[in-house]
Amino acid sequence: MIIDRIEGAFAVVHRKDGTTVDIALSELPEDVKEGSVLRKTADGYITDIAEERALRQKAAKRMRSLFRKK
């Protein structure tokens, strides 16, 4: 799940199935921000830093290929 945006006391989160859900910020780790990747555990939500890093690298690679000079 990826945080799309934060609106007031809620994070708007995109799920892998394409749906969105609002989650109260009080239920999320304090360090979340737009673009944070979340994983649900038995104890609640945690940030998945490794997955976030991988997604950012993949996006950067796509951007470089789009704007490569020909």
BELZI-V918416 format. One record per pair of residues at least 24 apart in sequence whose ideal C-beta (glycine too) atoms are under 7 Angstrom apart, sorted by the first residue. I is the first residue (numbers start at 1). J is the second residue. Records with the same first field share a line. If there is no record, write none. Layout:
BEGIN
I = J / J
END
This chain:
BEGIN
1 = 38
2 = 35 / 37
3 = 32 / 33 / 34 / 35 / 36 / 38
4 = 34
5 = 34
6 = 34
13 = 38
END
